[in-house]
Amino acid sequence: MSRRVSLPGADELFRPTRDEPEEVAPKPPAPALDNVDARRRGAWTAPERTSGRVKHDEKMTVYVTSDELIDLEHARLVLRREAGIAVDRGRLVREAVAIALADIEERGPESEIVRRLADA
């Protein structure tokens, strides 16, 4: 008797799970394009809300220290335990960026992020 395990092939593992194709709704215009146009005119507006749990078209890599990563993970777990909000690190970072951008828009040079960057 052979000890070799029989596994399904790649075609079976990666087959489509639906018979009918999904209808794709047209995408609304991305707010980032509006911000680009506004920046060209000398004005800029932060998006009202972050994208949340959607498929993202753009990617940005951010390097953090081990301590920053542990702090980020700790914040995610605190949100889950104390507020009942389950989010991934990416969404947490997107929300934090949205808050910082809104603060810049509202308070300009007096914003917290400008103060921290100036002190760095």
C-alpha positions as CSV (number, residue, x, y, z in Angstrom):
1,M,0.0,0.0,0.0
2,S,1.3,3.4,-1.0
3,R,1.8,6.1,1.6
4,R,1.5,8.8,-1.1
5,V,-1.5,11.1,-0.6
6,S,-3.7,11.9,-3.6
7,L,-4.4,15.6,-3.8
8,P,-6.7,17.5,-6.2
9,G,-5.1,19.2,-9.2
10,A,-4.7,23.0,-9.6
11,D,-7.8,23.1,-11.8
12,E,-9.9,21.7,-9.1
13,L,-8.4,23.9,-6.3
14,F,-8.7,27.2,-8.3
15,R,-12.0,26.7,-10.0
16,P,-14.7,29.4,-10.0
17,T,-17.1,28.9,-7.2
18,R,-20.1,30.5,-9.0
19,D,-21.8,29.3,-12.1
20,E,-23.0,32.7,-13.3
21,P,-20.8,35.8,-13.6
22,E,-21.2,38.5,-11.0
23,E,-22.7,41.7,-12.2
24,V,-20.2,44.5,-11.6
25,A,-21.7,47.8,-10.6
26,P,-20.1,50.9,-12.1
27,K,-17.6,52.5,-9.7
28,P,-18.3,56.0,-8.5
29,P,-15.5,58.5,-9.2
30,A,-12.7,58.1,-6.7
31,P,-12.4,61.0,-4.2
32,A,-8.6,60.9,-4.6
33,L,-9.0,62.3,-8.2
34,D,-11.0,65.2,-6.8
35,N,-8.3,65.9,-4.3
36,V,-5.7,65.8,-7.1
37,D,-7.7,68.4,-9.1
38,A,-8.2,70.5,-6.0
39,R,-4.5,70.4,-5.2
40,R,-3.7,71.6,-8.7
41,R,-6.0,74.6,-8.1
42,G,-4.2,75.3,-4.8
43,A,-6.9,73.8,-2.5
44,W,-7.2,70.4,-0.9
45,T,-9.9,68.5,0.9
46,A,-9.5,65.4,2.9
47,P,-12.0,62.5,2.2
48,E,-14.9,62.5,4.6
49,R,-14.6,58.8,5.3
50,T,-11.9,56.2,4.6
51,S,-12.6,53.3,2.3
52,G,-13.2,50.7,5.0
53,R,-13.3,47.1,3.8
54,V,-13.2,47.3,0.0
55,K,-10.9,46.1,-2.7
56,H,-8.2,48.8,-3.0
57,D,-6.6,49.7,-6.3
58,E,-3.4,51.3,-4.9
59,K,-0.8,50.0,-2.6
60,M,1.7,51.8,-0.3
61,T,4.4,50.1,1.8
62,V,5.1,51.6,5.2
63,Y,8.0,50.4,7.3
64,V,7.6,50.5,11.0
65,T,9.7,49.5,14.0
66,S,8.9,46.4,16.0
67,D,7.6,48.5,18.8
68,E,5.3,50.5,16.5
69,L,3.9,47.2,15.0
70,I,3.3,45.8,18.5
71,D,1.6,49.1,19.5
72,L,-0.6,48.9,16.4
73,E,-1.6,45.3,17.1
74,H,-2.3,46.2,20.7
75,A,-4.6,49.1,19.6
76,R,-6.4,46.7,17.3
77,L,-6.9,44.2,20.1
78,V,-8.1,46.9,22.5
79,L,-10.6,48.1,19.9
80,R,-11.9,44.5,19.6
81,R,-12.0,43.8,23.3
82,E,-13.3,47.1,24.7
83,A,-15.3,48.6,21.8
84,G,-16.4,45.5,20.0
85,I,-14.8,46.7,16.7
86,A,-12.9,44.1,14.7
87,V,-10.6,45.8,12.3
88,D,-7.4,44.9,10.5
89,R,-4.2,46.9,10.8
90,G,-4.7,48.4,7.3
91,R,-8.1,49.8,8.1
92,L,-6.8,51.2,11.4
93,V,-4.0,52.9,9.6
94,R,-6.3,54.3,6.9
95,E,-8.6,55.8,9.6
96,A,-5.6,57.3,11.4
97,V,-4.4,58.8,8.2
98,A,-7.9,60.3,7.5
99,I,-7.9,61.8,11.0
100,A,-4.5,63.4,10.4
101,L,-5.5,64.8,7.0
102,A,-8.7,66.2,8.4
103,D,-6.8,67.9,11.2
104,I,-4.4,69.4,8.6
105,E,-7.3,70.7,6.6
106,E,-9.1,72.1,9.6
107,R,-6.2,73.6,11.6
108,G,-3.5,73.9,9.0
109,P,-0.1,74.7,10.6
110,E,-1.6,74.4,14.1
111,S,-2.5,70.7,13.5
112,E,-1.0,67.9,15.7
113,I,0.6,66.2,12.7
114,V,2.4,69.4,11.7
115,R,3.6,70.0,15.2
116,R,4.9,66.4,15.5
117,L,6.7,66.6,12.1
118,A,8.2,69.9,13.0
119,D,9.5,68.5,16.3
120,A,11.0,65.4,14.6
